[in-house]
Amino acid sequence: MTSLNNRQSPNFPIQLELPVMPQKIDPLKQMEEAIQSMLGLTWKTVLLQISPRSTKELMLQHGKLIALHDGEARIKVSSTPLLLMAIQKLPDVESAFRKAFGTTVKIRLEV
């Protein structure tokens, strides 16, 4: 007699099994990951709308949306010299948010 695990179906010659791993579920960590994912998606949407290209590249390489709350976006840049450059590009970033979401968003930059 052949056990079920040793039989191979002609349509499915390979059997796959998911490992059962007891894991403690951390709801706070899951929520943080979901928020980070949503911020990342929002930032990608804004980046698609940024022009000119120099502003887009600056924000793509050195900017990160870290918070979006009550009509205000907080964007972190990687250094103080880049912060000074980003300040000059604020109108482009504000315009991109307006194009992406149809509303005015106040931008706060930080290092």
C-alpha positions as CSV (number, residue, x, y, z in Angstrom):
1,M,0.0,0.0,0.0
2,T,1.4,3.4,-1.0
3,S,0.9,6.4,1.3
4,L,-0.7,9.5,0.0
5,N,2.6,11.4,0.3
6,N,4.5,8.9,-1.9
7,R,1.9,8.9,-4.7
8,Q,2.5,11.2,-7.7
9,S,-0.4,12.5,-9.6
10,P,0.2,12.4,-13.4
11,N,-0.8,16.0,-13.6
12,F,1.3,17.2,-10.7
13,P,4.5,15.2,-10.6
14,I,6.0,17.5,-7.9
15,Q,4.5,17.9,-4.5
16,L,4.9,21.1,-2.5
17,E,4.5,21.6,1.2
18,L,4.5,24.7,3.2
19,P,6.6,24.4,6.3
20,V,4.7,24.9,9.5
21,M,6.7,27.2,11.7
22,P,5.3,28.4,15.0
23,Q,5.8,32.1,15.0
24,K,4.8,34.8,17.4
25,I,2.6,37.3,15.6
26,D,3.5,40.9,16.4
27,P,0.5,43.1,15.4
28,L,2.4,46.3,16.0
29,K,5.2,45.2,13.6
30,Q,2.6,44.2,11.0
31,M,1.0,47.6,11.3
32,E,4.3,49.4,11.0
33,E,5.2,47.4,7.9
34,A,1.8,48.1,6.3
35,I,2.2,51.9,7.0
36,Q,5.7,51.8,5.5
37,S,4.4,50.0,2.5
38,M,1.7,52.6,2.0
39,L,4.1,55.5,2.4
40,G,6.4,53.8,-0.2
41,L,3.6,53.5,-2.6
42,T,2.5,57.1,-2.1
43,W,6.0,58.3,-2.6
44,K,6.4,56.4,-5.8
45,T,3.1,58.0,-7.0
46,V,4.5,61.4,-6.3
47,L,7.9,60.7,-7.9
48,L,6.1,59.9,-11.1
49,Q,4.7,63.4,-11.2
50,I,7.8,65.3,-10.3
51,S,9.4,67.5,-12.9
52,P,12.0,68.7,-13.9
53,R,14.2,65.6,-14.1
54,S,16.8,67.1,-11.7
55,T,14.3,67.4,-8.9
56,K,12.9,63.9,-9.6
57,E,16.4,62.4,-9.4
58,L,17.3,64.3,-6.2
59,M,14.1,63.0,-4.5
60,L,14.4,59.5,-6.0
61,Q,18.0,59.0,-4.8
62,H,18.0,61.0,-1.5
63,G,14.4,61.6,-0.4
64,K,12.0,59.4,1.5
65,L,8.4,60.1,2.5
66,I,8.4,59.3,6.3
67,A,5.0,60.7,7.3
68,L,1.8,62.0,5.7
69,H,-0.8,63.4,8.1
70,D,-3.5,66.1,8.0
71,G,-2.4,67.7,4.7
72,E,1.3,67.7,5.6
73,A,4.1,65.4,4.2
74,R,7.4,64.9,6.0
75,I,10.2,64.1,3.6
76,K,13.6,63.0,4.9
77,V,16.8,63.7,2.8
78,S,20.1,62.1,3.4
79,S,22.3,65.1,4.3
80,T,22.3,68.8,5.2
81,P,23.8,69.9,1.8
82,L,21.0,67.9,0.0
83,L,18.4,69.5,2.3
84,L,19.5,72.9,1.1
85,M,19.2,71.8,-2.5
86,A,15.8,70.2,-1.8
87,I,14.5,73.4,-0.2
88,Q,15.0,75.1,-3.6
89,K,13.0,72.3,-5.2
90,L,10.0,72.5,-2.9
91,P,7.6,74.0,-5.4
92,D,8.2,71.1,-7.8
93,V,7.5,68.6,-5.0
94,E,4.4,70.4,-3.9
95,S,3.2,70.5,-7.5
96,A,3.8,66.7,-7.8
97,F,1.6,66.0,-4.8
98,R,-1.1,68.3,-6.2
99,K,-1.0,66.4,-9.6
100,A,-0.9,63.0,-7.9
101,F,-3.7,63.6,-5.4
102,G,-5.6,66.7,-6.5
103,T,-5.0,68.6,-3.2
104,T,-2.4,70.9,-1.8
105,V,0.0,69.2,0.6
106,K,2.4,71.2,2.8
107,I,6.0,69.8,2.6
108,R,8.3,69.6,5.6
109,L,11.9,68.6,4.8
110,E,14.3,67.1,7.4
111,V,17.6,65.4,7.6
